[in-house]
Amino acid sequence: MIRISHLYKSYGNGPEDLVLQDISLEIRQGEIFGIIGQSGVGKSTLLRCINGLEDFDGGALEVKGTDISRLKGQEKRQFRKSIGMIFQNFALLNRKSVLENVMLPMRCWKYPPEAMRSRALELLNLVGLGEKTEAYPAELSGGQKQRVAIARALTLNPEILLCDEATSSLDPAITRSILDLLEDINRELGITIVIVTHEMDVVRHICDRMAIVTGGRVAAEGPVEDIFLGRPPALTELTGERELPQSPGYATVRIQIRHENLHEPVLYRLTRETGIPFSVVSADIGKFRRQSFGSLYLSVPEVQLKPFLTAARAMGLACGEAVTAGKGETSDVF
């Protein structure tokens, strides 16, 4: 659906002006893909390159098999018609009613009046605002404004929906309702959705796959569950995760917890089957598409580390890195 290869984008001639550096990504048809990173790392610029609002300086970007750098004039305008866009600040016209705001893209394409009205009403019902057609943006809550923006983005039957920090100005409860709506739209209409965000909960709640962008580069990419369980350095840097406390003579072991073993008595079984004393240092359990996953961090006597790991693997548990106190050593024990 979207194939990005070695993409470069700069806003000047100096190295400090380079915004995107050697970006390569593939976004599949029908999936919800998250692009996450801190402010200023190039996420929104990448989104604008995808819909043709920004030109890029090097590399290739194909959407539905079309090299968008070759599109000009009417071809480029027609291409943009197939991509809807949702913005952080809603971008609604305050002097237009809800119905008029939703009809605006169709008006620009000179749709017949009755077709515009019919389509706008259909979409407002889809987003749960069928009773707000004559209201104005000032009369709506933030979540309602974003629902209007979503309806407007769908008017031209796009195949791709781009969301640029679409929930960052909303409170947590409203954010969840908007994400649920986007998930329903993805499932019912088959639209590919690309979400740019700096919020971890957004990608965990809704995305199938994700990429972490750092300094204009892709630092990690893959299925959401794999990224959060694998905890690559790009993720721990983004979350600001602090180093766990270490005790001399003990090693800290990370046990991956997936949804299929979340309700198993893991700690009880480890105690019974190993006979090795250990303590829980930390636990991090989150949700991915309403399924729970996470990590348990256990402090295990260093001299008994190998038999402990052998027993854990025999139980079908995935063990991450083991860190030994005082030595600053990390060993991969998968």
C-alpha positions in Angstrom: 0.0 0.0 0.0 2.7 2.5 1.1 6.3 1.8 0.4 9.0 4.3 1.5 12.6 3.7 0.6 15.6 5.7 1.8 13.6 8.9 2.1 15.4 12.2 2.8 13.9 15.6 3.5 15.6 18.9 4.4 14.4 22.4 5.0 17.8 24.0 4.3 21.4 23.3 3.3 23.0 22.6 6.6 23.1 19.2 8.5 20.9 20.7 11.2 18.2 21.3 8.5 17.9 17.6 7.7 14.5 16.4 9.0 14.2 12.9 7.5 17.2 10.7 7.1 17.2 7.4 5.2 13.6 6.5 6.2 12.4 3.1 4.9 9.0 1.8 5.8 6.2 -0.4 4.4 2.6 0.1 5.5 0.3 -2.7 4.5 -3.2 -2.4 3.1 -5.9 -2.4 5.7 -3.7 -2.1 8.7 -3.5 0.5 11.4 0.1 1.7 11.5 1.6 3.9 14.3 4.5 6.3 13.9 5.7 7.4 17.3 8.4 9.7 18.5 9.2 12.9 20.4 8.2 16.3 19.1 10.4 17.5 16.3 11.8 14.2 15.0 10.0 14.4 11.6 6.8 12.5 12.1 4.4 15.1 10.8 6.8 15.9 7.9 6.8 12.2 6.9 3.0 12.2 7.0 2.9 15.2 4.7 5.3 13.5 2.3 2.9 10.5 2.1 -0.1 12.7 1.0 2.0 14.8 -1.3 1.7 18.1 0.7 5.5 18.1 1.0 8.1 17.2 -1.6 11.1 15.2 -0.5 14.8 15.5 -1.5 15.8 11.9 -2.0 14.6 8.3 -2.0 11.3 7.0 -3.2 7.7 7.0 -1.9 5.1 4.8 -3.6 1.4 4.8 -2.6 -0.7 2.0 -4.2 2.1 1.4 -6.6 2.4 5.0 -7.8 5.6 7.0 -7.4 4.1 10.2 -6.1 7.2 12.3 -7.0 6.2 12.0 -10.6 2.6 13.3 -10.1 1.9 16.8 -11.3 -1.2 19.1 -11.6 -4.5 17.3 -11.9 -2.8 13.9 -11.4 -1.5 15.0 -8.0 -4.9 16.5 -7.1 -6.7 13.3 -7.9 -4.1 11.3 -5.9 -4.8 13.5 -2.8 -8.5 12.8 -3.1 -7.8 9.2 -2.1 -6.1 10.2 1.2 -8.1 11.7 4.1 -6.4 13.8 6.8 -7.3 14.4 10.4 -5.4 17.1 12.4 -4.7 17.7 16.0 -6.6 21.1 16.1 -9.6 19.7 14.1 -9.2 22.5 11.4 -13.0 23.2 11.3 -14.4 26.4 10.0 -16.1 28.2 12.9 -18.6 30.1 10.7 -19.8 26.9 9.1 -22.3 24.4 10.6 -21.3 20.8 11.3 -23.1 19.7 8.1 -21.3 22.4 6.0 -17.9 21.5 7.4 -18.4 17.9 6.4 -19.6 18.8 2.9 -16.6 21.2 2.3 -14.3 18.7 0.5 -17.2 17.6 -1.8 -18.0 21.2 -2.5 -14.4 21.7 -3.7 -14.9 18.8 -6.1 -18.3 20.2 -7.3 -20.5 17.4 -6.1 -24.2 17.8 -6.7 -25.9 19.5 -3.7 -28.2 16.5 -2.8 -25.3 14.0 -3.1 -23.2 16.2 -0.8 -26.0 16.4 1.8 -26.7 12.7 1.6 -23.1 11.7 2.0 -22.5 14.2 4.9 -25.6 12.9 6.8 -24.5 9.3 6.3 -21.1 10.0 7.7 -22.3 12.1 10.6 -24.5 9.2 11.6 -21.5 6.9 11.3 -19.5 9.0 13.8 -22.5 9.4 16.1 -23.3 13.0 15.5 -26.4 12.8 13.4 -28.3 15.1 15.7 -25.6 17.9 15.5 -25.9 18.8 11.8 -27.0 22.4 12.4 -24.6 23.0 15.4 -21.4 25.1 15.0 -17.9 24.1 16.2 -18.0 26.5 19.1 -21.0 24.5 20.5 -19.2 21.2 20.4 -16.8 19.4 22.8 -13.3 18.5 21.7 -14.3 14.9 21.1 -17.3 16.0 19.0 -15.1 18.3 16.9 -12.8 15.5 16.2 -15.7 13.3 15.1 -16.8 16.0 12.7 -13.2 16.1 11.4 -13.2 12.3 10.9 -16.5 12.5 9.0 -15.1 15.2 6.8 -12.0 13.2 6.1 -14.1 10.3 4.9 -16.4 12.2 2.5 -14.4 11.4 -0.7 -14.2 7.7 0.1 -10.4 7.7 0.8 -8.4 4.4 0.8 -5.9 5.9 3.3 -6.6 7.9 6.5 -3.7 9.9 8.0 -4.0 11.1 11.6 -1.6 13.8 12.8 -1.6 13.8 16.6 -5.4 13.5 16.3 -6.0 12.7 20.0 -3.2 14.7 21.8 -5.6 17.6 22.8 -8.3 15.3 24.1 -8.7 13.8 27.6 -8.1 10.1 28.2 -11.8 9.0 28.1 -12.5 11.0 24.9 -9.2 9.7 23.3 -10.4 6.1 23.9 -13.7 6.8 22.2 -12.0 8.4 19.2 -9.6 5.4 18.9 -12.6 3.0 19.2 -14.3 4.9 16.4 -11.1 4.8 14.2 -10.9 1.0 14.8 -14.5 0.5 13.8 -13.9 2.5 10.6 -10.9 0.5 9.8 -12.7 -2.8 10.4 -16.0 -1.8 8.6 -14.6 0.2 5.7 -11.2 -1.5 5.2 -9.4 1.9 5.2 -5.6 1.9 5.9 -4.9 4.2 8.8 -1.6 5.8 9.6 -1.4 7.5 13.1 1.4 9.9 14.1 1.5 10.3 17.8 3.8 10.8 20.8 1.4 8.9 23.1 2.3 5.2 23.9 -1.3 4.4 24.9 -2.5 5.3 21.4 -0.3 2.8 19.6 -0.9 0.1 22.2 -4.7 0.6 22.0 -5.2 0.6 18.3 -2.2 -0.1 16.1 -1.2 -3.4 14.4 2.4 -2.4 13.7 4.5 0.6 14.6 7.7 2.5 13.9 9.7 4.6 16.4 11.3 7.6 14.8 14.3 9.2 16.5 16.3 12.1 15.0 14.6 11.7 11.6 15.4 8.0 11.4 13.5 4.8 12.0 15.0 3.3 15.1 12.6 0.4 15.5 9.8 -1.2 13.5 7.5 -4.2 13.9 4.3 -5.5 15.4 3.3 -3.5 18.4 3.3 -6.4 20.8 6.8 -7.5 19.7 8.2 -4.0 20.1 6.8 -3.5 23.7 7.9 -7.0 24.7 11.3 -6.8 23.1 11.9 -3.3 24.6 14.5 -2.1 22.0 16.7 0.9 23.2 14.6 3.3 21.1 11.5 2.4 23.2 13.2 2.7 26.6 14.7 6.0 25.5 11.3 7.2 24.4 9.6 6.2 27.7 12.4 7.6 29.8 12.7 4.2 31.6 15.1 4.3 34.5 17.6 1.6 35.3 16.2 -0.9 37.8 18.0 -1.1 41.2 20.6 -3.9 41.5 21.8 -5.8 44.5 25.3 -7.5 44.8 25.1 -11.2 44.1 21.7 -11.0 42.3 20.7 -10.8 38.7 17.6 -9.1 37.3 15.7 -11.3 34.8 12.9 -10.0 32.6 10.0 -12.4 32.0 7.8 -11.7 29.1 4.1 -12.0 29.8 1.8 -12.5 26.8 -2.0 -12.5 26.9 -2.2 -16.3 26.7 -0.3 -16.7 30.1 -1.4 -13.5 31.8 -3.8 -15.4 34.1 -1.5 -18.3 34.9 0.0 -18.4 38.4 3.5 -17.7 37.0 5.1 -16.6 40.2 3.6 -19.5 42.2 4.8 -22.0 39.5 8.3 -20.5 39.4 8.5 -20.8 43.2 7.2 -24.4 43.3 9.2 -25.7 40.3 12.5 -24.0 40.9 12.8 -23.9 44.7 14.9 -20.8 44.1 14.1 -17.7 46.2 13.5 -14.6 44.1 11.7 -11.2 44.5 9.7 -9.1 42.2 11.6 -5.9 41.3 9.0 -4.4 39.0 6.1 -5.2 36.7 4.8 -3.5 33.6 1.5 -4.8 32.2 -0.2 -3.0 29.3 -2.9 -3.7 26.7 -2.6 -4.3 23.0 -5.9 -4.3 21.1 -7.6 -5.1 24.4 -5.3 -8.0 25.1 -2.9 -7.7 28.0 0.9 -8.2 27.8 4.0 -7.0 29.6 7.0 -7.8 31.6 7.9 -9.1 35.1 11.3 -8.1 36.5 12.6 -10.6 39.0 15.7 -10.5 41.2 17.4 -14.0 41.3 20.5 -15.1 43.1 23.3 -14.9 40.6 24.7 -18.4 41.4 21.3 -19.9 40.7 20.6 -17.9 37.5 21.1 -20.8 35.0 18.8 -23.3 36.7 16.2 -20.6 37.2 16.2 -19.7 33.5 16.1 -23.4 32.5 13.0 -23.9 34.6 11.4 -20.8 33.3 12.0 -21.8 29.7 10.6 -25.3 30.5 7.4 -23.6 31.6 7.2 -21.9 28.2 8.1 -18.5 29.5 10.2 -16.1 27.4 13.1 -14.6 29.3 14.7 -11.3 28.3 18.0 -9.8 29.4 19.6 -10.8 32.7 21.6 -7.9 34.3 24.1 -8.7 37.0 24.6 -6.1 39.8 28.0 -4.4 40.1 29.4 -5.7 36.8 27.2 -3.6 34.5 26.8 -6.7 32.3 23.8 -7.6 30.3 23.5 -11.0 28.8 20.9 -12.1 26.2 19.3 -15.2 27.6 16.6 -15.9 25.0 
